[in-house]
Amino acid sequence: MWTYDAFPATAVKASHGFEPSREWLDHVRLSSVRLAGGCSASFVSPDGLVMTNHHCIRSCVEDLSSPKRDYLATGFYAKEPKDELRCPKVEANQLVEMTDVSARLQGATQGLSGAAFNTALKAEMSKLESECATGPELRCDVVTLFNGGKYHLYKYRRFQDVRLAFAPEFSMAAFGGDPDNFNFPRFGFDAAFIRVWDANGQPLKTEHFLSWAKEGAREGDLVFVSGHPGGTERQSTVAELEFQRDVALPYTLLHLSEMRGMLREYASASPERWRTTRAKLRSVENGLKALRGRHQALAEPSLLADKRKAEADLRSKVEADPKLKASTSGAWDAISRALDVYRPLLAEYKLKEGGDGFPSELFSLARQLVRAADELPKPNAERLREYTDGQLPALRQGLLREAPITPELEVVTLTFGFNKLRETLGADDPFVREVLGREAPEDLARALVKGTKLFDVRVRQRLLEGGRAAVEASKDPMILLARRVDARAREVRKRYEDSVESVLKKNGELLARARLAAYGTTGYPDATFTLRLSYGVVKGWEENGRTVGALTTFAGAYARHTGKEPFRLPDSWLKAQGKVPGETPLDMATTHDIIGGNSGSPMVDREGRVVGLIFDGNLPSLGGRYAYVPETNRAVAVHGEGLLRALEHIYGAQRLVKEIRANQR
């Protein structure tokens, strides 16, 4: 997970005999793409064609579907450019510039602590981003590295006209379902292609893109993964890890478990309910399994024992250096005290402000409109971070998206949230009374969904453009609810930011600087959903006395077919059986250090050519949130050779195959 400006090219040469040049690194970086919703991707043709995972653009496929054209069930292929359909919510970013702004950020917060530190830090971040993003075609984010030891400003080209070109069936992308998720051997075809279009309504012409390798990757090959790992906590204090183990993860695991049960029951009632719920259910199941893996990793005594040993070593180095000792005085204790404050606050914060009490697209839209009306008139540096100038293009895209919202699903999820509010906070809690009044949760949810006009994008646009006057004049019940609860939600957010977040940030930064002074930048910073490059090899592992091979094949997929979900191959694969040689690689395992957010990352060889597409990890990799264990942690990818052959011989996507092969080498 190395940042591109600090990639250890000489170390790669020492261990693998290949040293990526600066030109090689710049080309792969500029060919890489971030999907703003939380995934990675890459340009694979000079005409804006982008490769990613099906699960990364599943919401787009769902948004473009209807009861009469269920693209999640049938898959989608645009035979001509004109047939490519715009994804309502997808934004693609290309990283074009990185600047170290540590001195400016640390100067703005010098001598400050608590709420004053947090306010000054966020204000200066907003100023930097606003100065950088000189137009809507640019996106600029201040990135925290080494837990505040460094700050960088990342400048991206922003693309919001992104269109679906190809997606396989949901059942093939997620073949094996929850039982196979985070397991290996795998036989999933979790791949999709989208295209970036320019401001003139033409496919984007891009100088940098990844060509496709004629020869596929084989076991033992050196390969690279360029993507956007979402988040790791490897430099967190022991107190923070114990808080995750004992408080934060148990809360979320219980919440997701109950939501999964609710969604399963709802979806089982009819085919249409299943159609509109399966993507959300899959997301909840994926999150539940991932977080369970993290919790199990933290429950393993050896992991925290290693963390305690590392923390003790840092403490000893700090004690031995008068300057470090003075600069970090009380930092560990301050973090522990902040977590003690957070312990009784967490559920309240998650329910009121974090969205757990209002799991509804309609309410989310209403809250954004209400807060936009309050925040946008303020000076940029004084706004909530999600309403600063740099975030406005994404905010507008989200509010004005032409995407269907299912009323019946909104009722059931909002009912779930209202019930959780009452169960957790109590029927006599003032916030609960403010929300429910004398209504039953289901009755209130049904009345809100039936009465709101926020399904209509034109209504949302009028409220957004009308500002505070339009919002205050609105009688829409969902807007009224969002206004009614906003003050209390903001209050708990402020308590969290002032008494928890600010303390963790400030003292985490002090410890990060001490760590950099003691050890230097010999390792890479924790993941922050920013572009990183990892290197590794195609390799299996030993598990419980058995060898897990690195590659699976098409023959293996057909052998795994049972005719019953989740091990039922779609008709397209059954009809094409034999067209792709059975020994053709389908999926593969590699030693790359990845984490959530790397989904959709391209895997390239020494020549920078595509040899695979990351889509998952194995079960041991779930503990990678806290530590990477090279003996067992594995990334899982669709093999490049199998991907191209399936496109050609199973899906008949000849237009895309021709486009990709035109630059194959």
HELIX and SHEET records of a PDB file:
HELIX    1   1 TYR A    4  ALA A    6  5                                   3    
HELIX    2   2 ALA A    9  HIS A   16  1                                   8    
HELIX    3   3 ARG A   22  SER A   31  1                                  10    
HELIX    4   4 ARG A   58  ASP A   63  1                                   6    
HELIX    5   5 TYR A   71  THR A   74  1                                   4    
HELIX    6   6 PRO A   81  ASP A   83  5                                   3    
HELIX    7   7 SER A  102  ALA A  108  1                                   7    
HELIX    8   8 GLY A  114  CYS A  132  1                                  19    
HELIX    9   9 PHE A  146  GLY A  148  5                                   3    
HELIX   10  10 PHE A  170  ALA A  173  1                                   4    
HELIX   11  11 GLY A  177  ASP A  180  1                                   4    
HELIX   12  12 VAL A  238  PHE A  243  1                                   6    
HELIX   13  13 GLN A  244  ALA A  248  3                                   5    
HELIX   14  14 LEU A  249  ALA A  267  1                                  19    
HELIX   15  15 PRO A  271  ALA A  299  1                                  29    
HELIX   16  16 PRO A  301  ALA A  320  1                                  20    
HELIX   17  17 PRO A  322  SER A  327  1                                   6    
HELIX   18  18 ALA A  331  LYS A  352  1                                  22    
HELIX   19  19 GLU A  361  GLU A  375  1                                  15    
HELIX   20  20 ASN A  380  GLU A  382  5                                   3    
HELIX   21  21 ARG A  385  TYR A  387  5                                   3    
HELIX   22  22 ASP A  389  GLN A  391  5                                   3    
HELIX   23  23 LEU A  392  LEU A  399  1                                   8    
HELIX   24  24 PRO A  407  LEU A  425  1                                  19    
HELIX   25  25 PRO A  430  LEU A  436  1                                   7    
HELIX   26  26 PRO A  441  GLY A  451  1                                  11    
HELIX   27  27 VAL A  457  ALA A  473  1                                  17    
HELIX   28  28 PRO A  477  TYR A  496  1                                  20    
HELIX   29  29 GLU A  497  GLU A  501  3                                   5    
HELIX   30  30 SER A  502  TYR A  519  1                                  18    
HELIX   31  31 PHE A  554  ARG A  560  1                                   7    
HELIX   32  32 ASP A  571  LYS A  575  1                                   5    
HELIX   33  33 LEU A  619  ARG A  625  5                                   7    
HELIX   34  34 GLY A  640  HIS A  649  1                                  10    
HELIX   35  35 GLN A  654  ARG A  661  1                                   8    
SHEET    1   A 8 TRP A   2  THR A   3  0                                        
SHEET    2   A 8 ARG A 532  VAL A 537 -1                                        
SHEET    3   A 8 LEU A 222  GLY A 227 -1                                        
SHEET    4   A 8 PRO A 602  VAL A 604 -1                                        
SHEET    5   A 8 VAL A 610  GLY A 617 -1                                        
SHEET    6   A 8 ALA A 635  HIS A 639 -1                                        
SHEET    7   A 8 PRO A 585  THR A 590 -1                                        
SHEET    8   A 8 LEU A 551  THR A 553 -1                                        
SHEET    1   B 9 PHE A  76  TYR A  77  0                                        
SHEET    2   B 9 VAL A 162  ALA A 167 -1                                        
SHEET    3   B 9 ALA A 192  VAL A 196 -1                                        
SHEET    4   B 9 LEU A  49  THR A  52 -1                                        
SHEET    5   B 9 CYS A  39  PHE A  43 -1                                        
SHEET    6   B 9 SER A  32  LEU A  35 -1                                        
SHEET    7   B 9 ALA A  92  ASP A 100 -1                                        
SHEET    8   B 9 LYS A 150  PHE A 159 -1                                        
SHEET    9   B 9 LEU A 138  LEU A 145 -1                                        
SHEET    1   C 3 PHE A  76  TYR A  77  0                                        
SHEET    2   C 3 VAL A 162  ALA A 167 -1                                        
SHEET    3   C 3 LEU A  85  ARG A  86 -1                                        
SHEET    1   D 2 TRP A 541  GLU A 543  0                                        
SHEET    2   D 2 ARG A 546  VAL A 548 -1                                        
END                                                                             
